[in-house]
Amino acid sequence: MSVRSEKIWNYIILTVMALIVLWPVATFIAAALSPDRAGRPSADLQWGNFATAWTSAEFARSMTVTLTITVVVVVVGTVLALLGGYAFGILGVVGDRVLFPVILLGMMISLEAIIVPLYYQFRSLGLTDNLLGVILIHVGMGVPFGVFWMRAAFRALPRGIFESAEMDGAGPLRMLWSIAVPNLMPAVYTFILLSFMWTWNDYFLSLVFLHGDNQTATVALGVFQGKHVTQINLMAAGGLIVAAPVLILYVIFQRKFISGMLAGAIKE
């Protein structure tokens, strides 16, 4: 097979795969814009479905709550992941062969397995129906992966740049923020996007710990869909509203996300 024929077949296969992936998305968007309650596609696009869903589900309040939780979790989690990854990957922590596997245990614990004792413990501390409680849980669950991810990224950097900086009198924090972090931005962006997505899309934790005015967007969407179970067009519009922030961020940082994932595949 010639190179030209191979390229043609590659484009054909990729086009077919893209259509397979995008067809459900296009169908979902068509349902959200449909004037028909059953969500059947129509040439008469009903953009008012989004306004109706936004008002009826009170997304303004719930998305503000979700955005607050997500931003705090992403900022705190990213800083802790960088510090932990730097400590284990570059500085060398005393007893790291024991401590690092202990941290990785946090990635293996299922939320469903600990949700009941966690709820009663947080209730005794007054952290149920409280944004701080949910933030602490998200940070605690995300940091083990963040440390694992950033440790691998730090260890992929040449050791020589840190030795040279140390000889020039740079301290550990100076080496971290001035040398390491600028070289690890793709990995940092990837972790930020993953953390944002996981926190924004959380449903189970928010359903258990938050109620009333502290309701998150995913829980509000579930309540809204329960009230409009026969109105497929409004349900689809509500789903798109909640998914929009994650989709927008991914589109903006798509190249950085892909380069970060490829960088994360480099062996230590």
N, C-alpha and C positions, 0 to 999 in steps of 0.2 A: 504493500500500500504506500503510495507516495505521500510526501509531507502535506501537500495541498488537500488530498483526499482525507487524510487524517484530521486536518483542521476542520474540514467541512462536517465530518461525522461528529467531531467534538462539539461544534456549534449546534448541530441538530439535537444531539443528546441533551446538552445543557438547556436548550430552548424548551424541549419537551419536559424536562424536570422542573424548569421554572414555571411552566404553565400548570403542571400538577400541583406545585406548592401554592401558586398564586390564585388558583381557581377558588378554593374555599374562602380565601380572603376577599376576593371580588364578590362572591356570593353573599358574604356577611355584610359588606358595605352596601350592596344593592338592597338587602333586606332592611338595613337601617334607614335607607332613603325611600323606602316604599310607602306609598299612601295606604296600602292594603294592610289590615291588621295581621294577616297571615304571613306578611313579609314577602309576597310574590313580587318579583322584579317588575318595574314599570318605567315607562319613559317620563312620566310625571314625577320628578324628584321632589320629595317632601323634606326639605332641610329643617322644617319646623319640628321634626321628630327629636332632634338633638336638644332644642330649647325645652320641649315638653319633658323630656327625660331629665334634663338638668334641674328643672324646677320641681318636678314631682318627686324626685329622689333626694332633693336637697343636697346635691353634690357640692355646692359651694362650701358648706360647712364641713362635710366629711372629707373632701379632698384637701382642705386646709389642715385638718387633723393628720391625715396621712402624710402630707408633704412635710409637716413639722417633725413627725416621727422619723421619716425617711432621711431628711437632711441631717438631723442630729446623729442618727445611727451611722450614716455614711461618713460623716466627718470624724466622729470619735473612732469608729471601726478602722478607718484608713490610717489614722495616726497611730493607733495601737498596733495595727498590722505592720506598718513600716518600722516601728521601734522594735517589735518582736522579731520580725524577719532580719533586721540589721543585727540584733543581738545574737541570734542563732546562726546567721549566715556569715557574718564578718567578724564580729568581736570575739565570739566564742564564749558561751556562758558556762560557768562551772557546773558540772553535772548535766550538760545538755543532752547526753545520751539517755538520761532518765527523764528529764523535764520535757524534752520535745515529744516523745511518745505519749506522755501524760496529756500534753496540750492537744495532740491529735485525737485523743479519746473523745474530745468534745465534738469532733466531726462524725463520730460513730454512734452518738446517743440520739435516739429518736425523740422528737418533741412529744409524740403521743405517749411515750413510755414514762415521761416525767411530768406531764401536764397537771395531774391531780395533786401530787405533793407540792409542786411548784405553786399552784394556785393557793393552797392553804397557807404555805409559807409566806407568800406575798400578801395575802389577806391579813395575816397577823402583823405585818409590817405597814399596813395601810397603803399598799401599792397596787391594789386592784382598782379598776376603773380610774386609772391614773396613767398618764402618758409616760411618766418616768419608769414605771414598772415594765411596760412593754418595751421601752427603749433599752433598758438594762438586759432584758432577755434576748432581744435581737443582737445587741452587741456581744453578749456572752456566747451566742450561737455562731456568730459570724467571724469572731476573732480567730478561732482555731484554724479555719480555712485561710484567713488572711495571713496569718503567720506562716503557714505552710506555703502559700503561694509566693509571698514576698521573700521568704528564705531561699526558695529555688531561684528567684530572680537575682537576689544579691549574690548568690554563689556562682552565677553565670558571668558576673563581672570579672574582669582581670584583676588579680590581687595586686598587681604592680601599681595601679593608680592609687590605691590606699597606702601602700608602703611609701610611695613618693610623697604623698600629701603628709603622711606622718613625719617623714624626715624634714619636711618644710615647716613643721610646727603646728599643723592643723590638729585640732582635738577631735574626739569621736563625733560630737554633734555637728561640727563644721564639715567633717567628711561626709556625714549623712546627708545634710541639706544642700551642700554646695557641689558635691561630687556624685554621690550615689543616686539621689532622687532624680536629678535631671537626666541621668542615663537610664532610668527605669520608668519613665513616664508612660510608655505603652502598657507595661504591667500594672502600673497604678491606675490608669484609665480603665483597664479591664476589670480590676477589682472594684472600682467605684461603680461601674455599670452593673456588675453582677450583684453587688450589695444593694444598690438602688432597686434593681428588679426584684430581688428576693424580699426586701422589706415592703416595697410598694404592693406587691402581689399577695402579701400575707393575708390569710382569711381566718384560719383556725385560731391562731393566737389572739387576734383582735376580737374574734367572736366570744372567746372565753373571758378575756380580761377587760374589755371595754364595752360600755353601754351608753345609751342616751346621747348626750351631746358629744361624747368622745368617740362616737361611731366612726369607723374608717370607711374609705371609699368602697372597698371590696365587700364589706358587710352591708353597707347601704345599697350596693348593687344587688346583693342577694335578697334583701328585703323588697327592693323595687321590683325585681323579677318575680317574686312571690305574689305581688299585688297585680302584676300585669302579665300573668302567665299565658293569657290568650292573645296578647298583643306582641307578636314576634318582632314587628318593626321597632317598637319602643324598647324592647329588651335588647335588640341588637345595637340600637343607638346608645343605650346606657353602657353596654359593654365596650363600645368603641371609645366613649368618653373616658372611662376608667383606664383603658389600655393606652390611650394617646400619649401620656407623658413618657412611658417606657419606649414606645415606638419612635417618638421624636428624638429622644436622647440617643437611641441606637442608630438612627439615620445620620445624626450629626457626627457621632464619634465612631462610625462604622469602621473606618480604616484603622483607627487607633485600637479598637477592640480586636480586630483580626490580627494586627501585628503583635498585640499583647498576648493573644492566645498562642501565636506561633512562637513567641519568645518563651512562653511558659512551657513549651514542649522541649526546650533545650535541656539535655541531661545535665545533672550537676557535675 
